[in-house]
Amino acid sequence: MARVAVVLKVFPSDAGLEPRELASRIKERLPSEFEVLAEGEEPIAFGLKALKLVVAMPEDMEGGTERLEEAIKSVEGVDQVEVESVSRMQ
């Protein structure tokens, strides 16, 4: 089964929440068909940092990235999720 890599920007609900802590919470809650391949942080403004994630998921998943986005939004401390790109993995 082919997989795709989804690049996401995750905004915390609290400026004091470290991106690493948020990434840990997300990894614990993601369903098994999703795999975090990479994580990082991106400064936004006034000390706020967004979490950047690269997540692998099945290419043929119904609804595209919707299930992934909803799973991440359900994690405590997540305010908003933006999909930046989706590309097929080789």
Sequence and secondary structure as in RCSB ss.txt:
>XXXX:A:sequence
MARVAVVLKVFPSDAGLEPRELASRIKERLPSEFEVLAEGEEPIAFGLKALKLVVAMPEDMEGGTERLEEAIKSV
EGVDQVEVESVSRMQ
>XXXX:A:secstr
  EEEEEEEEEESSTTS HHHHHHHHHHHS TT EEEEEEEEEEETTEEEEEEEEEEETT TTTTHHHHHHHHTS
TTEEEEEEEEEEE  
